[in-house]
Amino acid sequence: NSLGGQIGFLPFFLVQDFSLWCSHWGMHRFGVLWIWHSIHHSDPDMDASTGLRFHPIEGLWDQSVMLGLVWLLQPSVSAVVGLQFLGIASNYFVHANVALPVRVESMLQWVLMTPGLHRPHHSIEMAGQKGNYGIVLSVWDRLFGTLHRRSFDTALGIEGVPVEETIQPLYVLGKLPWREWKRL
């Protein structure tokens, strides 16, 4: 049923982080996935609450990737639980509305996603959204040439979607994917 045996925390972390990077990359490349991910990008003010802004179908997609890895690799329970907490903490960290000291930011960026590194990914400019897909690690973006260090337009959100439509409760935002279907 699987590759057998339990793999340790570090190998599972690397496989999971890379798999989620691939999933995130795919959400920006394939329209059918983008329509669900667009709710996350519609936030005009990136802060920790942006980390909660996901359509349930996107959540099911991410959990399917995770559960598939658990089934295939059979990591220890502590590795799965630990990585879930790490993923949650990283999600809030990269979306936080904070500016780290320049020296700290530049040192952390070599390995980790940071708020400053992830912010261009939420730019209203499509070029900014096509990079910095990292979940915890920035190394995958570096390896695949999708790491952007330059700033993009400071406006955040999705071009053509009025801010008034994006500052709604999540149950109202659930309509946004149906609007995005029309663009496919």
C-alpha positions in Angstrom: 0.0 0.0 0.0 2.9 2.4 0.6 6.6 2.7 0.4 6.7 1.1 3.8 8.2 2.1 7.2 8.1 5.4 8.9 10.2 8.2 7.6 11.6 10.8 10.0 10.5 14.3 10.6 13.1 16.1 8.3 12.5 13.9 5.2 8.8 14.1 5.6 9.0 17.9 6.1 11.0 18.3 2.9 8.6 16.2 0.9 5.6 17.9 2.3 6.9 21.4 1.8 7.9 20.6 -1.8 4.5 19.0 -2.5 2.6 22.0 -1.1 4.9 24.3 -3.1 3.9 22.3 -6.2 0.3 22.5 -5.3 0.5 26.3 -4.7 2.3 26.7 -8.1 -0.4 24.7 -9.7 -3.1 26.9 -8.2 -1.6 29.8 -10.0 -1.1 27.9 -13.3 -4.4 26.0 -13.8 -7.6 28.0 -14.0 -9.7 25.4 -12.3 -7.5 25.5 -9.2 -7.1 29.3 -9.4 -10.8 30.0 -9.0 -10.7 28.5 -5.5 -7.4 30.0 -4.6 -8.6 33.5 -5.8 -10.4 34.1 -2.5 -7.1 34.0 -0.7 -5.6 36.6 -3.1 -8.6 38.8 -3.0 -7.7 40.3 0.3 -6.7 44.0 -0.2 -4.9 44.1 3.2 -2.4 41.4 3.8 -2.3 40.5 7.5 -2.5 37.4 9.6 -6.3 37.1 8.8 -5.2 36.5 5.1 -4.0 33.1 6.3 -7.6 32.2 7.2 -9.0 33.3 3.9 -9.4 30.1 1.9 -12.3 28.5 0.1 -13.3 25.1 1.6 -12.6 23.4 -1.7 -9.0 24.7 -1.6 -8.7 23.4 2.0 -9.9 20.0 0.8 -7.3 20.0 -2.0 -4.5 20.8 0.4 -5.6 18.2 2.9 -5.9 15.6 0.1 -2.2 16.3 -0.8 -1.2 16.0 2.8 -3.3 12.8 3.4 -1.9 11.3 0.2 1.7 11.9 1.5 0.8 10.4 4.9 -0.7 7.3 3.2 2.3 6.9 0.9 5.2 7.7 3.3 3.7 6.7 6.6 5.5 9.3 8.8 5.2 9.1 12.5 2.2 10.7 14.2 4.5 13.3 15.8 5.9 14.3 12.4 2.4 14.8 11.0 1.2 16.8 14.0 4.4 18.8 14.3 4.3 19.7 10.6 0.7 20.8 10.8 1.6 23.2 13.6 4.6 24.4 11.7 2.5 25.0 8.6 -0.1 27.0 10.6 2.6 29.1 12.3 4.3 29.7 8.9 1.0 30.6 7.3 0.4 33.3 9.9 4.0 34.5 9.8 4.3 35.0 6.0 1.0 36.8 5.9 1.7 39.0 8.9 1.6 42.8 8.4 5.1 43.2 9.8 8.4 44.5 8.5 11.3 42.6 9.9 14.6 44.4 10.4 16.3 44.4 7.0 19.2 42.3 8.2 17.0 39.7 9.7 14.7 39.6 6.7 17.6 39.2 4.3 19.2 36.4 6.4 16.0 34.4 6.8 15.1 34.7 3.1 17.9 32.4 2.2 16.0 29.4 3.6 12.6 30.6 4.8 9.6 32.4 3.4 9.2 35.7 5.2 6.5 38.4 5.1 8.7 40.6 2.9 9.4 37.8 0.5 5.7 36.6 0.4 4.1 40.1 0.0 5.0 40.5 -3.7 3.1 37.2 -4.3 -0.1 39.0 -3.2 0.5 42.0 -5.5 -2.4 43.0 -7.8 0.2 42.7 -10.6 0.0 39.2 -12.2 3.8 39.1 -12.6 4.2 39.4 -8.8 1.7 36.5 -8.2 3.7 34.2 -10.4 6.5 33.7 -7.9 7.3 33.2 -4.2 5.1 30.2 -3.8 7.0 28.8 -0.8 5.0 27.5 2.2 7.8 27.3 4.8 11.0 27.1 2.7 12.1 29.6 0.1 14.6 27.1 -1.4 12.0 25.7 -3.9 11.4 29.1 -5.5 15.2 29.6 -5.6 15.7 26.2 -7.2 13.0 26.6 -9.8 13.6 30.3 -10.7 10.4 31.6 -9.2 11.9 33.7 -6.4 11.1 37.4 -6.8 13.0 39.9 -4.6 11.9 43.0 -6.3 8.8 44.9 -5.2 5.7 45.0 -7.2 2.8 47.4 -7.1 2.0 47.9 -3.4 -1.7 47.4 -4.2 -2.9 43.9 -3.2 -5.8 41.8 -4.4 -7.1 40.7 -7.8 -7.2 43.0 -10.7 -10.8 43.8 -11.7 -12.4 42.7 -8.4 -13.5 45.8 -6.5 -12.3 46.1 -2.9 -15.9 46.4 -1.8 -16.5 42.8 -2.9 -13.5 41.5 -1.2 -14.1 42.8 2.3 -17.1 40.6 3.0 -17.5 37.7 5.4 -16.1 34.4 4.0 -19.5 32.9 3.3 -20.2 35.9 0.9 -16.7 35.5 -0.6 -17.6 32.0 -1.5 -19.4 33.5 -4.6 -16.1 34.8 -6.0 -15.0 31.5 -7.6 -18.2 31.4 -9.6 -17.3 34.8 -11.0 -13.8 33.6 -11.8 -15.3 30.6 -13.7 -16.6 33.1 -16.3 -13.0 34.2 -16.9 -11.7 30.7 -17.8 
